[in-house]
Amino acid sequence: MLKDYPEHIERLQEVLNRSAERSRQSPLMPFDDAISALEGRLGTFIMEARSELAAAEAAGNPQGIANALEKERLMLRARLQSQWIGDESMYSYFQELER
C-alpha cells in the first residue's frame, strides 16, 4: 500500500522498533502498544498530507492538489484498522517478544 512512500515505511518501522524495545523492557501489552504507535504515526502522515494539500491549494498548483489529495486518501486508508489489525504476522512477532 505504501510502496511509493519508502520514507513513510521507514518512519513506521521506527515506531515499531521503539514499540518492540518498550515491550522487551516492560511486556505488558506489546501488540496494543504497536497498534497505538502505528495509529499515531499514520495520523501524523494524514496531517502532513493535509498540510501539503493546503500549500498546493494556496499556490494554485492543480497537480500538487491532485497529488496531495491522493496521498491523503492513501494515508486515511492505511490508517483504517481493518487494513492491518488482523495481520497475523505482526501479531506473531509480538507474541514472540513475550516469550
Biopython code that builds the backbone (N, CA, C, O; Angstrom):
import numpy as np
from Bio.PDB.StructureBuilder import StructureBuilder

atoms = [
    (1, "MET", "N", (0.814, -1.191, 0.000)),
    (1, "MET", "CA", (0.000, 0.000, 0.000)),
    (1, "MET", "C", (0.865, 1.266, 0.000)),
    (1, "MET", "O", (0.539, 2.236, -0.684)),
    (2, "LEU", "N", (1.946, 1.261, 0.750)),
    (2, "LEU", "CA", (2.804, 2.447, 0.847)),
    (2, "LEU", "C", (4.097, 2.292, 0.051)),
    (2, "LEU", "O", (5.079, 2.981, 0.324)),
    (3, "LYS", "N", (4.102, 1.403, -0.919)),
    (3, "LYS", "CA", (5.330, 1.120, -1.666)),
    (3, "LYS", "C", (5.911, 2.354, -2.338)),
    (3, "LYS", "O", (7.124, 2.429, -2.538)),
    (4, "ASP", "N", (5.082, 3.316, -2.688)),
    (4, "ASP", "CA", (5.564, 4.545, -3.323)),
    (4, "ASP", "C", (6.049, 5.578, -2.313)),
    (4, "ASP", "O", (6.455, 6.677, -2.691)),
    (5, "TYR", "N", (6.009, 5.232, -1.041)),
    (5, "TYR", "CA", (6.417, 6.145, 0.030)),
    (5, "TYR", "C", (7.423, 5.454, 0.952)),
    (5, "TYR", "O", (7.118, 5.204, 2.118)),
    (6, "PRO", "N", (8.614, 5.145, 0.444)),
    (6, "PRO", "CA", (9.588, 4.414, 1.271)),
    (6, "PRO", "C", (9.968, 5.154, 2.550)),
    (6, "PRO", "O", (10.259, 4.524, 3.566)),
    (7, "GLU", "N", (9.968, 6.485, 2.508)),
    (7, "GLU", "CA", (10.301, 7.233, 3.724)),
    (7, "GLU", "C", (9.222, 7.051, 4.792)),
    (7, "GLU", "O", (9.522, 7.067, 5.985)),
    (8, "HIS", "N", (7.988, 6.881, 4.375)),
    (8, "HIS", "CA", (6.910, 6.625, 5.333)),
    (8, "HIS", "C", (7.043, 5.223, 5.927)),
    (8, "HIS", "O", (6.802, 5.012, 7.115)),
    (9, "ILE", "N", (7.428, 4.281, 5.085)),
    (9, "ILE", "CA", (7.644, 2.919, 5.580)),
    (9, "ILE", "C", (8.755, 2.916, 6.624)),
    (9, "ILE", "O", (8.643, 2.250, 7.654)),
    (10, "GLU", "N", (9.822, 3.659, 6.359)),
    (10, "GLU", "CA", (10.913, 3.757, 7.334)),
    (10, "GLU", "C", (10.424, 4.361, 8.646)),
    (10, "GLU", "O", (10.795, 3.897, 9.724)),
    (11, "ARG", "N", (9.604, 5.382, 8.556)),
    (11, "ARG", "CA", (9.094, 6.028, 9.769)),
    (11, "ARG", "C", (8.165, 5.093, 10.546)),
    (11, "ARG", "O", (8.152, 5.114, 11.776)),
    (12, "LEU", "N", (7.395, 4.281, 9.837)),
    (12, "LEU", "CA", (6.567, 3.277, 10.517)),
    (12, "LEU", "C", (7.449, 2.234, 11.189)),
    (12, "LEU", "O", (7.173, 1.806, 12.310)),
    (13, "GLN", "N", (8.507, 1.830, 10.503)),
    (13, "GLN", "CA", (9.429, 0.858, 11.081)),
    (13, "GLN", "C", (10.062, 1.407, 12.353)),
    (13, "GLN", "O", (10.253, 0.674, 13.322)),
    (14, "GLU", "N", (10.388, 2.701, 12.349)),
    (14, "GLU", "CA", (10.973, 3.324, 13.541)),
    (14, "GLU", "C", (10.048, 3.207, 14.745)),
    (14, "GLU", "O", (10.494, 2.856, 15.838)),
    (15, "VAL", "N", (8.751, 3.501, 14.552)),
    (15, "VAL", "CA", (7.843, 3.424, 15.705)),
    (15, "VAL", "C", (7.618, 1.983, 16.132)),
    (15, "VAL", "O", (7.429, 1.711, 17.318)),
    (16, "LEU", "N", (7.637, 1.054, 15.178)),
    (16, "LEU", "CA", (7.514, -0.359, 15.549)),
    (16, "LEU", "C", (8.747, -0.832, 16.303)),
    (16, "LEU", "O", (8.635, -1.604, 17.255)),
    (17, "ASN", "N", (9.917, -0.375, 15.885)),
    (17, "ASN", "CA", (11.141, -0.738, 16.605)),
    (17, "ASN", "C", (11.106, -0.207, 18.034)),
    (17, "ASN", "O", (11.480, -0.912, 18.972)),
    (18, "ARG", "N", (10.657, 1.040, 18.199)),
    (18, "ARG", "CA", (10.549, 1.603, 19.557)),
    (18, "ARG", "C", (9.527, 0.831, 20.381)),
    (18, "ARG", "O", (9.734, 0.578, 21.567)),
    (19, "SER", "N", (8.428, 0.462, 19.744)),
    (19, "SER", "CA", (7.404, -0.313, 20.444)),
    (19, "SER", "C", (7.955, -1.670, 20.871)),
    (19, "SER", "O", (7.707, -2.124, 21.988)),
    (20, "ALA", "N", (8.700, -2.311, 19.980)),
    (20, "ALA", "CA", (9.295, -3.615, 20.316)),
    (20, "ALA", "C", (10.278, -3.475, 21.466)),
    (20, "ALA", "O", (10.325, -4.327, 22.354)),
    (21, "GLU", "N", (11.062, -2.408, 21.454)),
    (21, "GLU", "CA", (12.027, -2.180, 22.539)),
    (21, "GLU", "C", (11.297, -1.949, 23.868)),
    (21, "GLU", "O", (11.694, -2.490, 24.900)),
    (22, "ARG", "N", (10.239, -1.150, 23.837)),
    (22, "ARG", "CA", (9.447, -0.934, 25.064)),
    (22, "ARG", "C", (8.881, -2.256, 25.567)),
    (22, "ARG", "O", (8.835, -2.501, 26.773)),
    (23, "SER", "N", (8.454, -3.103, 24.641)),
    (23, "SER", "CA", (7.864, -4.387, 25.023)),
    (23, "SER", "C", (8.892, -5.323, 25.631)),
    (23, "SER", "O", (8.556, -6.140, 26.488)),
    (24, "ARG", "N", (10.130, -5.216, 25.204)),
    (24, "ARG", "CA", (11.186, -6.035, 25.809)),
    (24, "ARG", "C", (11.446, -5.591, 27.243)),
    (24, "ARG", "O", (11.736, -6.413, 28.113)),
    (25, "GLN", "N", (11.342, -4.293, 27.481)),
    (25, "GLN", "CA", (11.598, -3.747, 28.811)),
    (25, "GLN", "C", (10.410, -3.953, 29.746)),
    (25, "GLN", "O", (10.584, -4.214, 30.937)),
    (26, "SER", "N", (9.213, -3.837, 29.205)),
    (26, "SER", "CA", (8.002, -3.970, 30.004)),
    (26, "SER", "C", (6.916, -4.605, 29.136)),
    (26, "SER", "O", (6.133, -3.892, 28.508)),
    (27, "PRO", "N", (6.860, -5.929, 29.095)),
    (27, "PRO", "CA", (5.969, -6.624, 28.167)),
    (27, "PRO", "C", (4.514, -6.706, 28.630)),
    (27, "PRO", "O", (3.972, -7.802, 28.778)),
    (28, "LEU", "N", (3.891, -5.574, 28.854)),
    (28, "LEU", "CA", (2.508, -5.596, 29.321)),
    (28, "LEU", "C", (1.534, -5.929, 28.193)),
    (28, "LEU", "O", (0.827, -6.934, 28.259)),
    (29, "MET", "N", (1.495, -5.103, 27.175)),
    (29, "MET", "CA", (0.563, -5.307, 26.065)),
    (29, "MET", "C", (1.266, -4.916, 24.764)),
    (29, "MET", "O", (0.944, -3.879, 24.184)),
    (30, "PRO", "N", (2.210, -5.718, 24.301)),
    (30, "PRO", "CA", (3.036, -5.312, 23.163)),
    (30, "PRO", "C", (2.261, -5.085, 21.870)),
    (30, "PRO", "O", (2.556, -4.146, 21.131)),
    (31, "PHE", "N", (1.282, -5.925, 21.593)),
    (31, "PHE", "CA", (0.527, -5.770, 20.352)),
    (31, "PHE", "C", (-0.276, -4.479, 20.385)),
    (31, "PHE", "O", (-0.308, -3.743, 19.399)),
    (32, "ASP", "N", (-0.920, -4.200, 21.505)),
    (32, "ASP", "CA", (-1.697, -2.966, 21.639)),
    (32, "ASP", "C", (-0.801, -1.738, 21.534)),
    (32, "ASP", "O", (-1.186, -0.730, 20.943)),
    (33, "ASP", "N", (0.386, -1.826, 22.106)),
    (33, "ASP", "CA", (1.326, -0.715, 22.019)),
    (33, "ASP", "C", (1.739, -0.484, 20.569)),
    (33, "ASP", "O", (1.828, 0.661, 20.126)),
    (34, "ALA", "N", (1.990, -1.550, 19.835)),
    (34, "ALA", "CA", (2.374, -1.426, 18.426)),
    (34, "ALA", "C", (1.249, -0.802, 17.609)),
    (34, "ALA", "O", (1.496, 0.054, 16.760)),
    (35, "ILE", "N", (0.031, -1.222, 17.861)),
    (35, "ILE", "CA", (-1.118, -0.656, 17.151)),
    (35, "ILE", "C", (-1.238, 0.832, 17.446)),
    (35, "ILE", "O", (-1.448, 1.636, 16.537)),
    (36, "SER", "N", (-1.105, 1.193, 18.703)),
    (36, "SER", "CA", (-1.172, 2.603, 19.082)),
    (36, "SER", "C", (-0.068, 3.409, 18.399)),
    (36, "SER", "O", (-0.308, 4.523, 17.934)),
    (37, "ALA", "N", (1.128, 2.853, 18.339)),
    (37, "ALA", "CA", (2.250, 3.536, 17.686)),
    (37, "ALA", "C", (1.974, 3.730, 16.201)),
    (37, "ALA", "O", (2.226, 4.804, 15.655)),
    (38, "LEU", "N", (1.460, 2.701, 15.553)),
    (38, "LEU", "CA", (1.138, 2.805, 14.130)),
    (38, "LEU", "C", (0.043, 3.833, 13.885)),
    (38, "LEU", "O", (0.138, 4.644, 12.964)),
    (39, "GLU", "N", (-0.995, 3.796, 14.711)),
    (39, "GLU", "CA", (-2.081, 4.769, 14.561)),
    (39, "GLU", "C", (-1.565, 6.195, 14.688)),
    (39, "GLU", "O", (-1.937, 7.076, 13.912)),
    (40, "GLY", "N", (-0.711, 6.409, 15.668)),
    (40, "GLY", "CA", (-0.161, 7.744, 15.871)),
    (40, "GLY", "C", (0.661, 8.212, 14.689)),
    (40, "GLY", "O", (0.522, 9.347, 14.234)),
    (41, "ARG", "N", (1.519, 7.334, 14.193)),
    (41, "ARG", "CA", (2.373, 7.726, 13.064)),
    (41, "ARG", "C", (1.540, 7.935, 11.800)),
    (41, "ARG", "O", (1.787, 8.872, 11.040)),
    (42, "LEU", "N", (0.564, 7.071, 11.575)),
    (42, "LEU", "CA", (-0.299, 7.243, 10.408)),
    (42, "LEU", "C", (-1.127, 8.520, 10.522)),
    (42, "LEU", "O", (-1.406, 9.173, 9.516)),
    (43, "GLY", "N", (-1.516, 8.873, 11.734)),
    (43, "GLY", "CA", (-2.199, 10.145, 11.948)),
    (43, "GLY", "C", (-1.310, 11.319, 11.577)),
    (43, "GLY", "O", (-1.777, 12.310, 11.016)),
    (44, "THR", "N", (-0.028, 11.204, 11.894)),
    (44, "THR", "CA", (0.937, 12.234, 11.503)),
    (44, "THR", "C", (1.014, 12.333, 9.987)),
    (44, "THR", "O", (1.061, 13.434, 9.440)),
    (45, "PHE", "N", (1.028, 11.198, 9.309)),
    (45, "PHE", "CA", (1.078, 11.201, 7.845)),
    (45, "PHE", "C", (-0.145, 11.907, 7.257)),
    (45, "PHE", "O", (-0.033, 12.636, 6.271)),
    (46, "ILE", "N", (-1.303, 11.688, 7.860)),
    (46, "ILE", "CA", (-2.530, 12.332, 7.385)),
    (46, "ILE", "C", (-2.418, 13.843, 7.549)),
    (46, "ILE", "O", (-2.758, 14.593, 6.634)),
    (47, "MET", "N", (-1.945, 14.291, 8.701)),
    (47, "MET", "CA", (-1.781, 15.736, 8.920)),
    (47, "MET", "C", (-0.783, 16.329, 7.931)),
    (47, "MET", "O", (-0.993, 17.428, 7.418)),
    (48, "GLU", "N", (0.292, 15.612, 7.664)),
    (48, "GLU", "CA", (1.279, 16.094, 6.698)),
    (48, "GLU", "C", (0.676, 16.202, 5.300)),
    (48, "GLU", "O", (0.926, 17.175, 4.588)),
    (49, "ALA", "N", (-0.112, 15.212, 4.908)),
    (49, "ALA", "CA", (-0.758, 15.248, 3.592)),
    (49, "ALA", "C", (-1.726, 16.422, 3.507)),
    (49, "ALA", "O", (-1.827, 17.071, 2.466)),
    (50, "ARG", "N", (-2.427, 16.693, 4.583)),
    (50, "ARG", "CA", (-3.355, 17.833, 4.592)),
    (50, "ARG", "C", (-2.607, 19.158, 4.513)),
    (50, "ARG", "O", (-3.087, 20.106, 3.892)),
    (51, "SER", "N", (-1.452, 19.226, 5.129)),
    (51, "SER", "CA", (-0.619, 20.433, 5.020)),
    (51, "SER", "C", (-0.129, 20.613, 3.587)),
    (51, "SER", "O", (-0.112, 21.726, 3.063)),
    (52, "GLU", "N", (0.266, 19.510, 2.962)),
    (52, "GLU", "CA", (0.693, 19.568, 1.562)),
    (52, "GLU", "C", (-0.458, 20.028, 0.673)),
    (52, "GLU", "O", (-0.258, 20.804, -0.261)),
    (53, "LEU", "N", (-1.657, 19.549, 0.966)),
    (53, "LEU", "CA", (-2.836, 19.950, 0.206)),
    (53, "LEU", "C", (-3.092, 21.445, 0.365)),
    (53, "LEU", "O", (-3.338, 22.141, -0.620)),
    (54, "ALA", "N", (-3.036, 21.933, 1.586)),
    (54, "ALA", "CA", (-3.264, 23.362, 1.831)),
    (54, "ALA", "C", (-2.224, 24.211, 1.101)),
    (54, "ALA", "O", (-2.558, 25.251, 0.533)),
    (55, "ALA", "N", (-0.983, 23.776, 1.117)),
    (55, "ALA", "CA", (0.080, 24.518, 0.428)),
    (55, "ALA", "C", (-0.144, 24.513, -1.082)),
    (55, "ALA", "O", (0.044, 25.534, -1.744)),
    (56, "ALA", "N", (-0.544, 23.368, -1.623)),
    (56, "ALA", "CA", (-0.798, 23.278, -3.063)),
    (56, "ALA", "C", (-1.992, 24.139, -3.456)),
    (56, "ALA", "O", (-1.981, 24.783, -4.506)),
    (57, "GLU", "N", (-3.022, 24.149, -2.610)),
    (57, "GLU", "CA", (-4.191, 24.990, -2.883)),
    (57, "GLU", "C", (-3.821, 26.465, -2.830)),
    (57, "GLU", "O", (-4.248, 27.248, -3.679)),
    (58, "ALA", "N", (-3.033, 26.842, -1.839)),
    (58, "ALA", "CA", (-2.610, 28.242, -1.705)),
    (58, "ALA", "C", (-1.764, 28.677, -2.899)),
    (58, "ALA", "O", (-1.818, 29.835, -3.314)),
    (59, "ALA", "N", (-0.988, 27.752, -3.445)),
    (59, "ALA", "CA", (-0.133, 28.064, -4.591)),
    (59, "ALA", "C", (-0.886, 27.957, -5.916)),
    (59, "ALA", "O", (-0.371, 28.342, -6.966)),
    (60, "GLY", "N", (-2.108, 27.430, -5.857)),
    (60, "GLY", "CA", (-2.878, 27.244, -7.085)),
    (60, "GLY", "C", (-2.252, 26.208, -8.008)),
    (60, "GLY", "O", (-2.281, 26.350, -9.230)),
    (61, "ASN", "N", (-1.689, 25.168, -7.409)),
    (61, "ASN", "CA", (-0.982, 24.127, -8.153)),
    (61, "ASN", "C", (-1.901, 22.915, -8.344)),
    (61, "ASN", "O", (-2.020, 22.091, -7.437)),
    (62, "PRO", "N", (-2.554, 22.790, -9.512)),
    (62, "PRO", "CA", (-3.502, 21.687, -9.710)),
    (62, "PRO", "C", (-2.870, 20.300, -9.563)),
    (62, "PRO", "O", (-3.481, 19.403, -8.982)),
    (63, "GLN", "N", (-1.661, 20.119, -10.080)),
    (63, "GLN", "CA", (-1.009, 18.809, -9.955)),
    (63, "GLN", "C", (-0.653, 18.523, -8.503)),
    (63, "GLN", "O", (-0.806, 17.395, -8.033)),
    (64, "GLY", "N", (-0.181, 19.539, -7.794)),
    (64, "GLY", "CA", (0.124, 19.383, -6.376)),
    (64, "GLY", "C", (-1.120, 19.056, -5.568)),
    (64, "GLY", "O", (-1.076, 18.250, -4.638)),
    (65, "ILE", "N", (-2.235, 19.690, -5.933)),
    (65, "ILE", "CA", (-3.512, 19.416, -5.256)),
    (65, "ILE", "C", (-3.915, 17.962, -5.479)),
    (65, "ILE", "O", (-4.284, 17.258, -4.539)),
    (66, "ALA", "N", (-3.840, 17.525, -6.729)),
    (66, "ALA", "CA", (-4.214, 16.139, -7.049)),
    (66, "ALA", "C", (-3.317, 15.150, -6.312)),
    (66, "ALA", "O", (-3.799, 14.158, -5.766)),
    (67, "ASN", "N", (-2.017, 15.419, -6.295)),
    (67, "ASN", "CA", (-1.082, 14.525, -5.603)),
    (67, "ASN", "C", (-1.354, 14.487, -4.104)),
    (67, "ASN", "O", (-1.343, 13.420, -3.490)),
    (68, "ALA", "N", (-1.599, 15.656, -3.520)),
    (68, "ALA", "CA", (-1.847, 15.722, -2.078)),
    (68, "ALA", "C", (-3.160, 15.038, -1.708)),
    (68, "ALA", "O", (-3.244, 14.365, -0.681)),
    (69, "LEU", "N", (-4.180, 15.208, -2.540)),
    (69, "LEU", "CA", (-5.456, 14.532, -2.279)),
    (69, "LEU", "C", (-5.287, 13.018, -2.325)),
    (69, "LEU", "O", (-5.814, 12.299, -1.477)),
    (70, "GLU", "N", (-4.554, 12.545, -3.315)),
    (70, "GLU", "CA", (-4.313, 11.103, -3.424)),
    (70, "GLU", "C", (-3.521, 10.590, -2.227)),
    (70, "GLU", "O", (-3.812, 9.521, -1.690)),
    (71, "LYS", "N", (-2.526, 11.355, -1.816)),
    (71, "LYS", "CA", (-1.723, 10.962, -0.659)),
    (71, "LYS", "C", (-2.583, 10.932, 0.603)),
    (71, "LYS", "O", (-2.469, 10.013, 1.415)),
    (72, "GLU", "N", (-3.437, 11.934, 0.766)),
    (72, "GLU", "CA", (-4.319, 11.960, 1.937)),
    (72, "GLU", "C", (-5.239, 10.739, 1.940)),
    (72, "GLU", "O", (-5.403, 10.090, 2.972)),
    (73, "ARG", "N", (-5.834, 10.429, 0.800)),
    (73, "ARG", "CA", (-6.720, 9.257, 0.711)),
    (73, "ARG", "C", (-5.971, 7.970, 1.065)),
    (73, "ARG", "O", (-6.480, 7.117, 1.791)),
    (74, "LEU", "N", (-4.763, 7.854, 0.541)),
    (74, "LEU", "CA", (-3.961, 6.666, 0.816)),
    (74, "LEU", "C", (-3.654, 6.542, 2.304)),
    (74, "LEU", "O", (-3.762, 5.457, 2.876)),
    (75, "MET", "N", (-3.272, 7.650, 2.929)),
    (75, "MET", "CA", (-2.931, 7.614, 4.352)),
    (75, "MET", "C", (-4.167, 7.329, 5.203)),
    (75, "MET", "O", (-4.081, 6.619, 6.206)),
    (76, "LEU", "N", (-5.309, 7.876, 4.810)),
    (76, "LEU", "CA", (-6.552, 7.573, 5.532)),
    (76, "LEU", "C", (-6.885, 6.090, 5.410)),
    (76, "LEU", "O", (-7.289, 5.452, 6.382)),
    (77, "ARG", "N", (-6.713, 5.554, 4.214)),
    (77, "ARG", "CA", (-6.992, 4.130, 4.004)),
    (77, "ARG", "C", (-6.018, 3.270, 4.809)),
    (77, "ARG", "O", (-6.410, 2.257, 5.386)),
    (78, "ALA", "N", (-4.758, 3.674, 4.844)),
    (78, "ALA", "CA", (-3.758, 2.912, 5.602)),
    (78, "ALA", "C", (-4.083, 2.912, 7.088)),
    (78, "ALA", "O", (-3.812, 1.936, 7.789)),
    (79, "ARG", "N", (-4.659, 3.998, 7.563)),
    (79, "ARG", "CA", (-4.950, 4.102, 8.996)),
    (79, "ARG", "C", (-6.156, 3.266, 9.415)),
    (79, "ARG", "O", (-6.330, 2.977, 10.599)),
    (80, "LEU", "N", (-6.976, 2.884, 8.466)),
    (80, "LEU", "CA", (-8.121, 2.039, 8.810)),
    (80, "LEU", "C", (-7.619, 0.747, 9.431)),
    (80, "LEU", "O", (-6.869, -0.002, 8.805)),
    (81, "GLN", "N", (-8.025, 0.495, 10.636)),
    (81, "GLN", "CA", (-7.538, -0.692, 11.342)),
    (81, "GLN", "C", (-7.869, -1.977, 10.610)),
    (81, "GLN", "O", (-7.131, -2.958, 10.706)),
    (82, "SER", "N", (-8.961, -1.979, 9.886)),
    (82, "SER", "CA", (-9.332, -3.208, 9.190)),
    (82, "SER", "C", (-8.283, -3.620, 8.166)),
    (82, "SER", "O", (-8.256, -4.772, 7.733)),
    (83, "GLN", "N", (-7.418, -2.681, 7.775)),
    (83, "GLN", "CA", (-6.362, -2.998, 6.815)),
    (83, "GLN", "C", (-5.287, -3.885, 7.434)),
    (83, "GLN", "O", (-4.710, -4.724, 6.743)),
    (84, "TRP", "N", (-5.008, -3.713, 8.725)),
    (84, "TRP", "CA", (-3.847, -4.400, 9.304)),
    (84, "TRP", "C", (-4.061, -4.927, 10.710)),
    (84, "TRP", "O", (-3.176, -5.595, 11.246)),
    (85, "ILE", "N", (-5.183, -4.658, 11.317)),
    (85, "ILE", "CA", (-5.389, -5.075, 12.707)),
    (85, "ILE", "C", (-5.328, -6.597, 12.847)),
    (85, "ILE", "O", (-4.897, -7.102, 13.884)),
    (86, "GLY", "N", (-5.747, -7.320, 11.837)),
    (86, "GLY", "CA", (-5.726, -8.774, 11.909)),
    (86, "GLY", "C", (-4.498, -9.396, 11.285)),
    (86, "GLY", "O", (-4.479, -10.589, 10.984)),
    (87, "ASP", "N", (-3.476, -8.588, 11.092)),
    (87, "ASP", "CA", (-2.250, -9.083, 10.460)),
    (87, "ASP", "C", (-1.601, -10.124, 11.367)),
    (87, "ASP", "O", (-1.022, -9.791, 12.401)),
    (88, "GLU", "N", (-1.706, -11.359, 10.972)),
    (88, "GLU", "CA", (-1.220, -12.471, 11.791)),
    (88, "GLU", "C", (0.290, -12.421, 11.992)),
    (88, "GLU", "O", (0.780, -12.762, 13.069)),
    (89, "SER", "N", (1.032, -12.001, 10.972)),
    (89, "SER", "CA", (2.488, -11.966, 11.113)),
    (89, "SER", "C", (2.913, -10.910, 12.126)),
    (89, "SER", "O", (3.862, -11.119, 12.882)),
    (90, "MET", "N", (2.218, -9.780, 12.143)),
    (90, "MET", "CA", (2.551, -8.748, 13.122)),
    (90, "MET", "C", (2.214, -9.238, 14.531)),
    (90, "MET", "O", (2.997, -9.046, 15.462)),
    (91, "TYR", "N", (1.067, -9.860, 14.683)),
    (91, "TYR", "CA", (0.669, -10.381, 15.986)),
    (91, "TYR", "C", (1.667, -11.441, 16.461)),
    (91, "TYR", "O", (2.059, -11.452, 17.628)),
    (92, "SER", "N", (2.072, -12.322, 15.559)),
    (92, "SER", "CA", (3.031, -13.376, 15.915)),
    (92, "SER", "C", (4.364, -12.792, 16.357)),
    (92, "SER", "O", (4.985, -13.284, 17.300)),
    (93, "TYR", "N", (4.795, -11.745, 15.674)),
    (93, "TYR", "CA", (6.060, -11.097, 16.036)),
    (93, "TYR", "C", (6.019, -10.633, 17.490)),
    (93, "TYR", "O", (6.974, -10.847, 18.237)),
    (94, "PHE", "N", (4.931, -10.007, 17.888)),
    (94, "PHE", "CA", (4.840, -9.501, 19.254)),
    (94, "PHE", "C", (4.582, -10.613, 20.260)),
    (94, "PHE", "O", (4.945, -10.479, 21.428)),
    (95, "GLN", "N", (3.974, -11.690, 19.839)),
    (95, "GLN", "CA", (3.823, -12.843, 20.720)),
    (95, "GLN", "C", (5.196, -13.428, 21.042)),
    (95, "GLN", "O", (5.446, -13.843, 22.174)),
    (96, "GLU", "N", (6.080, -13.463, 20.052)),
    (96, "GLU", "CA", (7.440, -13.973, 20.256)),
    (96, "GLU", "C", (8.197, -13.130, 21.274)),
    (96, "GLU", "O", (8.995, -13.662, 22.046)),
    (97, "LEU", "N", (7.961, -11.837, 21.284)),
    (97, "LEU", "CA", (8.640, -10.954, 22.234)),
    (97, "LEU", "C", (8.279, -11.295, 23.675)),
    (97, "LEU", "O", (9.079, -11.097, 24.590)),
    (98, "GLU", "N", (7.078, -11.803, 23.865)),
    (98, "GLU", "CA", (6.616, -12.106, 25.219)),
    (98, "GLU", "C", (7.298, -13.344, 25.791)),
    (98, "GLU", "O", (7.302, -13.543, 27.006)),
    (99, "ARG", "N", (7.862, -14.160, 24.945)),
    (99, "ARG", "CA", (8.469, -15.420, 25.413)),
    (99, "ARG", "C", (9.832, -15.214, 25.986)),
    (99, "ARG", "O", (10.471, -16.172, 26.420)),
]
sb = StructureBuilder()
sb.init_structure("model")
sb.init_model(0)
sb.init_chain("A")
sb.init_seg("    ")
for serial, (resi, resn, name, xyz) in enumerate(atoms, 1):
    if name == "N":
        sb.init_residue(resn, " ", resi, " ")
    sb.init_atom(name, np.array(xyz, "f"), 0.0, 1.0, " ", f" {name:<3s}", serial, name[0])
structure = sb.get_structure()
